[in-house]
Amino acid sequence: MSSRVWGVVAAAAALVLGACAPSDETPAERGRRVYLANCTACHNLNPSVEGVMGPRVLGASRDLLEARVLRAGYPAGYTPARETTLMQPLPYLAPEIDALAAYLGPAVGGKPPAAGGGG
């Protein structure tokens, strides 16, 4: 499938996910839902564990999430533990970076928040 077709499919999926969102969910709960729907093909269902192709992502800063998810790059001055080019940019997730950061970020103290049954 071409990258244009994948982009359309991904955008449609994001719209569907947004339409199905409970109106009272917290940012961490939304972030968990976005993570499970978009990241677990490569990263582990449990973000504190290495995935099939991707590293553990629990504790990632918002800056790192934004750089990796939107541009498949790294923030200025960041030294990655491993240099790979497997990850592709997912620009359709731009509106979800804050939610992903709420679920995965350093403020959660090494454990994903117990959103919707835990991670």
N, C-alpha and C positions, 0 to 999 in steps of 0.2 A: 504494500500500500504506500502511496506517496506521502511525503510529509505534510502536504496540504490537506489530504484526506484525513490523516491522523489528527491534524489541528482542528478540523471541523468536528470530528468524532469527540475529541477531548473537550472542545467548547460545549458541545451538546451535553456531554456527561456532567460538566460543571454546572450547567443550567439546571439539569434534572436534580442533581444533588442539592443545589441551592433551593429548589422548589420543595424538596422533601424535608428540609431542615425544620426541626421543632423551633418554634418561635422563642422559647425560653431557654435554649441551650447556652451554656457558657462558652467563651472563646476556646477553652481547653477541650470541651466536648466537640465543638465544631472541628478543631484541629485534629482530634483523634479520628473523626469521621473522614476528613480530607486525607489524612495520612493512610488510613486503611484502604481508601478507594484509589489512591494514586501512587503510593510509595512502596507497598509491600510486595510488588512483583520482584523487586531487587533487594529491598531492606526487609529485615525480619518483622513479623507481626508485633514482636516485643522490641521497641526501639532501643532497648539497652543491650541487645544481642546483635552480633554480626549477622548480616543477611546473606543470601545466596551469592549476590554480586556486590552489594553495597555494605558499607561499614555501619556500625552502631551509630545512631544519630541522636540519642538522648543526650541532652545537655548542650546541643548546638545553639549558638547565639543567633539572634535574629539576623545579624549581618551575614553570617555564614549561610543560613537558610536562604536568604534572599539571593546571594551570589550563586549558590549551587543550584537552587531550584529554577531561578529565572534565567541565568546566563551560563550555567554549568561551569562557573569559574570560582574564584576564591576572593575574599575581601583583601584589600591592600594590606600587606604585611603578614598575612596568614601563611603559615607553613603547614601544608597537609601532611598527614601521617603517611599517606601513599598517594602518588600522583597517577591518576588514571583519566581516561577520556571516555569511559563507558557511559557516564550520565549525560543525558540529553537535556537541553533546556525545556522547561515546562512553563512557558510564559502565561498560559491561561490560568495558572495558579497565583498570579500576582495579587488578586484580592484576598487570598487565603494565607499570605505570609504571616500576618499577625496571629491568626488562629493556630497555624503550625508552630509558631514560636511559643504560644501559650501552652501547647501540649508537649513540645519537645525541649524547650529552652532551659537554660541553667537555673532558673528560678524554681524548678520542680524538685531540686535537691537529689538528683540521681535516680528518681523513680517517676515514671509517667503518672500524671494525675489520674485518679480513679474516676474517669469519665465514662459513663455508659457501661460499667462493668469491668473497668480496668484494662490494662494493656498487656 
